[in-house]
């Protein structure tokens, strides 16, 4: 191909992706509105829309309001035109799902990991994928995997995942060779951030957003202008092992006083185990041998003072830390996900209060902290959606 021809082809694909992205971001939209948003000419938009209709990706779904003259035809993405697979490699189970273009889960498979690691853990992923690919949902256009640990996203390599005993594992290559589909491998918290961003509340393609995942560990996904910010070494958002308390308790990473030892579910369980035997009137003292996240949640919901103290303290440490993020990045929308959100609005309020108290007023006033909407499915939703965000052309492969 001549370079001029190549450039024309690139422009064409770029415009097509722009139009698709705009349709994707709206429930319904007219051709004129697409032209306004994308700044492409009406003719270009019409031509692209014709090809999208032909591909079966978009349909005409009725008429919008007329602003003098003919009422415009409204277009909408066909949710079930294509499917993606999302995988979440959790500590105690691997979850896989077939998901349509609007983030609806069509099929969900869970396999307990039973502490398997190394090659055995890879075999579990194969088992999960074989099961999903044997279903009737077609066409499947790609597989996205959210894995714990440090990733090399460009090459799809798991640099280090301690729990799975993987080091420099070329997971994307392994899966591509076996399934002959486009594969993306990303960090589970970064995947969750994308899940919440695309399929949470109100998707805006150019938004800034921080999603903080608070479970047994802590990590964050940072989106800047709608793009995942991974940092120079792919580790942006690895906030769990920042030391925030000098001479604090020992962390599993070997340091003391990490954020994880103060704000995570692991932290509150540990704290409850220490304090419960002394707090005779607490609901937790009666079960001090078998304190778990569930028993703390039960006690918290029953307004047990010790449970409340422990959970609010954890919320305060998180809120104070978030104040740091805000002062560095001035991103005004913070979403919290992960098991800790099961403590609900009361915990959320403790996070908000601590953030306000620790921030420059003007920054705090304009910052919103909310609990996410995708519940426990953010990782599988994000792992699948990330493929599309990177490359809308995937949609055209199986046409
Ligand atoms: Zn640590």
Boltz pocket constraint, residues with backbone or C-beta under 6 A from the ligand:
constraints:
  - pocket:
      binder: B
      contacts: [[A, 240], [A, 241], [A, 242], [A, 251], [A, 252], [A, 253], [A, 254], [A, 255], [A, 258], [A, 260]]
      max_distance: 6.0
